[in-house]
Amino acid sequence: MTGFARADGTLPDGASFLWEVRSVNGRGLDLRLRLPNGFDALEPALRDAAGKLFKRGNISATLNIKREEKAGPRLTPDPAALDQALRLALDLAAR
């Protein structure tokens, strides 16, 4: 049996995701996962869940994550606090 599915949504942090799954008939279960960098830790749980749902077939699943770039810097330095920290570090080093 051949099949195709697509599901998308938004994560709590505002990032959007898109799952695409394709399958064709096969004797055994052959699962190929394509995950974004940093999501490799999900693979064992995904394989376990797929093994419980599917008994056979060649299944290819792709996860795409898109994060919007926010305008402007995330951190704004505080020059007075940096000067104070530097003076403190120099005083401690002089002791």
ZADO-1210 file (C-alpha; in nm, 4 decimals, padded with zeros to 6 digits):
<atoms>
<atom x="00.0000" y="00.0000" z="00.0000" code="MET" pos="1"/>
<atom x="00.1321" y="00.3429" z="-00.0931" code="THR" pos="2"/>
<atom x="00.0621" y="00.6452" z="00.1213" code="GLY" pos="3"/>
<atom x="00.1548" y="01.0067" z="00.1865" code="PHE" pos="4"/>
<atom x="00.0804" y="01.2298" z="00.4837" code="ALA" pos="5"/>
<atom x="00.1681" y="01.5819" z="00.5883" code="ARG" pos="6"/>
<atom x="00.1086" y="01.7492" z="00.9246" code="ALA" pos="7"/>
<atom x="00.2156" y="02.0914" z="01.0438" code="ASP" pos="8"/>
<atom x="00.1787" y="02.3065" z="01.3493" code="GLY" pos="9"/>
<atom x="00.3373" y="02.5549" z="01.5846" code="THR" pos="10"/>
<atom x="00.5489" y="02.4772" z="01.8904" code="LEU" pos="11"/>
<atom x="00.5139" y="02.6670" z="02.2219" code="PRO" pos="12"/>
<atom x="00.8283" y="02.8710" z="02.1442" code="ASP" pos="13"/>
<atom x="00.6730" y="02.9982" z="01.8185" code="GLY" pos="14"/>
<atom x="00.8688" y="02.7721" z="01.5841" code="ALA" pos="15"/>
<atom x="00.6707" y="02.5929" z="01.3157" code="SER" pos="16"/>
<atom x="00.7101" y="02.2269" z="01.2225" code="PHE" pos="17"/>
<atom x="00.6216" y="02.0147" z="00.9216" code="LEU" pos="18"/>
<atom x="00.6142" y="01.6329" z="00.9140" code="TRP" pos="19"/>
<atom x="00.6067" y="01.4559" z="00.5776" code="GLU" pos="20"/>
<atom x="00.5672" y="01.0785" z="00.5673" code="VAL" pos="21"/>
<atom x="00.5758" y="00.8578" z="00.2576" code="ARG" pos="22"/>
<atom x="00.5309" y="00.4838" z="00.2463" code="SER" pos="23"/>
<atom x="00.5378" y="00.2085" z="-00.0132" code="VAL" pos="24"/>
<atom x="00.4697" y="-00.1609" z="00.0247" code="ASN" pos="25"/>
<atom x="00.7560" y="-00.3747" z="00.1508" code="GLY" pos="26"/>
<atom x="00.8185" y="-00.7115" z="00.3112" code="ARG" pos="27"/>
<atom x="00.9575" y="-00.5864" z="00.6376" code="GLY" pos="28"/>
<atom x="00.9608" y="-00.2548" z="00.8151" code="LEU" pos="29"/>
<atom x="01.2224" y="-00.0169" z="00.6759" code="ASP" pos="30"/>
<atom x="01.2041" y="00.3220" z="00.8481" code="LEU" pos="31"/>
<atom x="01.4144" y="00.6161" z="00.7302" code="ARG" pos="32"/>
<atom x="01.4038" y="00.9286" z="00.9431" code="LEU" pos="33"/>
<atom x="01.5339" y="01.2692" z="00.8433" code="ARG" pos="34"/>
<atom x="01.5535" y="01.4999" z="01.1430" code="LEU" pos="35"/>
<atom x="01.6984" y="01.8509" z="01.1785" code="PRO" pos="36"/>
<atom x="02.0291" y="01.9028" z="01.3570" code="ASN" pos="37"/>
<atom x="01.9824" y="01.8794" z="01.7317" code="GLY" pos="38"/>
<atom x="01.6797" y="01.6493" z="01.7115" code="PHE" pos="39"/>
<atom x="01.8747" y="01.3219" z="01.6869" code="ASP" pos="40"/>
<atom x="01.7736" y="01.2294" z="02.0427" code="ALA" pos="41"/>
<atom x="01.4144" y="01.1820" z="01.9198" code="LEU" pos="42"/>
<atom x="01.5082" y="00.8998" z="01.6835" code="GLU" pos="43"/>
<atom x="01.4921" y="00.6040" z="01.9285" code="PRO" pos="44"/>
<atom x="01.1466" y="00.7054" z="02.0555" code="ALA" pos="45"/>
<atom x="01.0222" y="00.7639" z="01.6999" code="LEU" pos="46"/>
<atom x="01.1492" y="00.4230" z="01.5882" code="ARG" pos="47"/>
<atom x="00.9830" y="00.2580" z="01.8873" code="ASP" pos="48"/>
<atom x="00.6502" y="00.4311" z="01.8185" code="ALA" pos="49"/>
<atom x="00.6668" y="00.3461" z="01.4470" code="ALA" pos="50"/>
<atom x="00.7402" y="-00.0187" z="01.5286" code="GLY" pos="51"/>
<atom x="00.4207" y="-00.0330" z="01.7343" code="LYS" pos="52"/>
<atom x="00.2092" y="00.1309" z="01.4635" code="LEU" pos="53"/>
<atom x="00.3484" y="-00.0283" z="01.1473" code="PHE" pos="54"/>
<atom x="00.4323" y="-00.3898" z="01.0753" code="LYS" pos="55"/>
<atom x="00.5744" y="-00.3586" z="00.7254" code="ARG" pos="56"/>
<atom x="00.6546" y="-00.1158" z="00.4486" code="GLY" pos="57"/>
<atom x="00.9262" y="00.1236" z="00.3389" code="ASN" pos="58"/>
<atom x="00.8530" y="00.4408" z="00.5318" code="ILE" pos="59"/>
<atom x="01.0335" y="00.7714" z="00.4935" code="SER" pos="60"/>
<atom x="00.9586" y="01.0459" z="00.7474" code="ALA" pos="61"/>
<atom x="01.1002" y="01.3986" z="00.7360" code="THR" pos="62"/>
<atom x="01.0724" y="01.6635" z="01.0075" code="LEU" pos="63"/>
<atom x="01.1363" y="02.0281" z="00.9227" code="ASN" pos="64"/>
<atom x="01.1559" y="02.2996" z="01.1884" code="ILE" pos="65"/>
<atom x="01.1443" y="02.6684" z="01.0998" code="LYS" pos="66"/>
<atom x="01.2302" y="02.9324" z="01.3549" code="ARG" pos="67"/>
<atom x="01.1662" y="03.2958" z="01.2772" code="GLU" pos="68"/>
<atom x="01.4600" y="03.5266" z="01.3216" code="GLU" pos="69"/>
<atom x="01.3805" y="03.8012" z="01.5684" code="LYS" pos="70"/>
<atom x="01.4818" y="04.1537" z="01.4799" code="ALA" pos="71"/>
<atom x="01.7510" y="04.3101" z="01.6934" code="GLY" pos="72"/>
<atom x="01.9935" y="04.1576" z="01.9405" code="PRO" pos="73"/>
<atom x="01.8744" y="03.9171" z="02.2048" code="ARG" pos="74"/>
<atom x="02.1074" y="04.0583" z="02.4697" code="LEU" pos="75"/>
<atom x="02.1798" y="04.4221" z="02.5395" code="THR" pos="76"/>
<atom x="02.5049" y="04.4805" z="02.7284" code="PRO" pos="77"/>
<atom x="02.5026" y="04.7060" z="03.0335" code="ASP" pos="78"/>
<atom x="02.8304" y="04.9030" z="03.0135" code="PRO" pos="79"/>
<atom x="02.8151" y="05.0168" z="03.3775" code="ALA" pos="80"/>
<atom x="02.7674" y="04.6604" z="03.5029" code="ALA" pos="81"/>
<atom x="03.0504" y="04.5364" z="03.2792" code="LEU" pos="82"/>
<atom x="03.2843" y="04.8099" z="03.4087" code="ASP" pos="83"/>
<atom x="03.1966" y="04.7188" z="03.7670" code="GLN" pos="84"/>
<atom x="03.2576" y="04.3473" z="03.7023" code="ALA" pos="85"/>
<atom x="03.5916" y="04.4239" z="03.5337" code="LEU" pos="86"/>
<atom x="03.7047" y="04.6455" z="03.8249" code="ARG" pos="87"/>
<atom x="03.6065" y="04.3728" z="04.0712" code="LEU" pos="88"/>
<atom x="03.7985" y="04.1100" z="03.8736" code="ALA" pos="89"/>
<atom x="04.1082" y="04.3338" z="03.8552" code="LEU" pos="90"/>
<atom x="04.0891" y="04.4055" z="04.2306" code="ASP" pos="91"/>
<atom x="04.0658" y="04.0332" z="04.3069" code="LEU" pos="92"/>
<atom x="04.3566" y="03.9550" z="04.0732" code="ALA" pos="93"/>
<atom x="04.5732" y="04.2206" z="04.2435" code="ALA" pos="94"/>
<atom x="04.5291" y="04.0603" z="04.5878" code="ARG" pos="95"/>
</atoms>
